[in-house]
Amino acid sequence: MNLKPYALKLLIFLLWGCSHQPQEIIEPKSATFEFNYNVEFTESGYLKAWIPIPQTNQHQIVSNLSIDTELNMYIAKDDIYRNTFIVLDGQVMAPQSVDISYTFTRKETQSYYDQTNEKMFAVYTAEMDLVPRDERFERISSALSGEGEQFGRNLYRYVLDHMDYDTSEAGWGLGDAIYASDSAKGNCTDYHSLFNAISRTHGMPARFNIGFSMDDTTEGDISDYHCWTEYHTEEKGWIPLDIIKADDSPEKVDYYGYLDERRIMLSVGRDIRLPNGAPSDVANFSVYPYVKIDGKVSESFTTSFSFKEVIDE
């Protein structure tokens, strides 16, 4: 079949099935924020706790880190993903708190390459506790056409069509890919875990990122975390996706392959073995503190988060 250039473009457009393709970001937007992360421990005893803090990378610059606490602490990284944690280790007399603050500048992100090595590519295609390889994911993968980026685009649309944001039933929010697939409900952890399970089953590396998202106001409190994912292709490197934002705002469906600048990443990965912890000290994902009192995992703490945008006059 001999297609003229304009006909070929139309065919590609129809195969993608979107109203339009996203425009190339020439000058990525950026934003700077002051961020506050507070934890108050409400149970006395011997405390060991891990609190994730963000790192500077090619998408964000973190500065002015301040940690205000009377508790014994040090900073350490996990062995696999190299996330950074404040580790608290010592006696706590409740109530006691940790106040963490930092400034960060985040830029709008599109596909990129980094220094991921073969060992980490193997991690990003491996099974996780709640992101397994499963027959249901093999069936879904086989039903989606294309390879590389085209497969990723089709998988993105599959998750968008399959999932509904719904936290009314038990099981949501754990990033359980089987729950997400079977119930077609959940929050951002469930959406992106489903994407990652299918992607990894297909043999395409995918990795989970989590942190916080700032709304369009100049300052305020943050009630919950926000997460997104990335998948890897030879032709474009890591391609970021925020599927839940596309689901929340249909006009952002074509913002495929981009992340806005109003966010901060605290950690990457799942099944994170916490530094200097016991073998059982493994975080499903890390954005809130992982806390132990007298050797037992505890939820006897409260958290609060707030931000203020730094605007140049």
ABEGO torsion letter per residue (X at the ends): XBBBAAAAAAAAAAAAGBABBBBBBABBBBBBBBBBBBBBBABBEBBBBBBBBBBBBAABBBBGBBBBBABBBBBBBBAAAGBBBBBBBEBBBOBBBBBBBBBBBBBBBBBBBBABBAAAAAAAABBBAABBBBAAAAAAAAABBEBEAAAAAAAAAAAAAABBBBAABBGBGAGBAAAAAAAGBEBAAAAAAAAAAAAAAAGBBBBBBBBBBBBABABEBBABBBBBBBBBBAAAEBBBBBAAAAAABAAAAAABGBBBABBBBABBEBGBBBBGBBAABBBABBABBBBBBGGBBBABBBBBBBBBBBBBX
